[in-house]
């Protein structure tokens, strides 16, 4: 029982939510966007090109030291270093997804590409800040449990991003789905 109690602690529940918020945009700009592009009649070559956006996550190590050292004016004082980065990144993810939702792939593919890159960069940067906060938030004995909880949140986001937008798109259209 005591081994499982760590999963219902406040930090673990926060990490679960943060894992969800990190996984959702990644799959919205990869799987879900690919489905939208395909239903809009775009070629597989174009869709394959869009999948390059997800490579941003593979290169996040390049700007991770910057996220670790640069403070966001005003927000860092109010919320702390890691939380301020997470807040800014979540705001950028929401802005990017909102801008994608207002686009039409057959007329504004370039716009969608720009905002997909914005979402990818913001999501990867958010992931850096969340990982750093997770490591700093608990002692060594809880690191495994928090890493597992983060993975659960990420996996739940995979399922949600794979199913919910498709269901919404079939009833209300892709723009509403996003």
Residue, then its C-alpha position, 0 to 999 in steps of 0.5 A: x500500500x505504501x508503495x502505491x501511495x506515492x501515485x496519489x500524492x499531489x506531485x504525482x497528480x500534477x505530473x500526470x496532468x503535465x504528462x498529458x499536456x506534453x503528449x497531447x500536442x505532439x500527437x495532434x500535430x503528428x497523427x491527427x494532423x496527418x488524418x486531417x491532411x489526408x481527408x483534405x485530399x493532400x498527397x502522401x508526400x505532403x503528409x510525409x513532409x509534415x511528419x518532419x515537424x515531430x523531429x523537433x522533439x528529437x533535437x530538444x537537447x540543443x536548446x535545453x541548456x537555454x531553457x535551464x539558464x534563461x529566465x522569463x521576465x516577470x513570470x519567473x518571479x511570480x511562478x518560478x523558473x520551471x513553471x514560467x517556462x511551462x506556462x509560456x509553452x502551454x500558451x504557445x501550444x494553445x495559440x498554435x493549435x487555435x491557429x491551425x484550427x482556423x485554417x484550411x489545409x487546401x488553401x493555407x498549407x504554409x500557415x498550417x506548417x508554420x503553426x505546426x512547427x510552433x506547436x512542435x517547438x513549444x511542446x518540446x520546450x515544455x517537455x524540457x521544463x517539465x522533466x527538469x521540474x519533475x527531477x527537482x520536485x522530489x527526492x531520489x526515492x520518488x523519481x521512478x514513480x514520478x517518471x512512471x506517472x508522467x508516462x501514464x499521462x503521456x500515454x493517456x494523451x496518445x489515446x485521447x489525441x488518437x480518438x477524440x479528435x477523430x470522433x469530433x471531426x466526423x460529427x463537427x468537422x476538423x476545425x472544430x475538432x482542433 
